[in-house]
């Protein structure tokens, strides 16, 4: 089942991909414990 944290995680990854594409640089993702989706 997909919940809000899953959607926020996908959005964060997509934003980092877009930024990397536009700048040509590596974007490091940093996650706080509250941002991590639940493992099932």
PEFEN-V731572 format. One record per residue. N is the residue number from 1. PSI is psi as a letter, one per 30 degrees, with the letter a starting at -180 (* if undefined). OMEGA is omega as a letter, one per 20 degrees, with the letter a starting at -180 (none if undefined). Layout:
n=(N:N)
psi=(PSI:PSI)
omega=(OMEGA:OMEGA)
//
This chain:
n=(1:2:3:4:5:6:7:8:9:10:11:12:13:14:15:16:17:18:19:20:21:22:23:24:25:26:27:28:29:30:31:32:33:34:35:36:37:38:39:40)
psi=(k:k:a:e:e:e:e:e:e:e:e:e:e:e:e:e:e:e:e:e:e:e:f:g:l:k:k:k:k:k:k:l:e:f:f:k:l:k:k:*)
omega=(a:r:a:r:r:a:r:r:r:r:r:r:a:r:r:r:r:r:r:r:a:a:a:a:r:r:r:r:r:a:r:a:a:a:a:r:r:r:a:none)
//
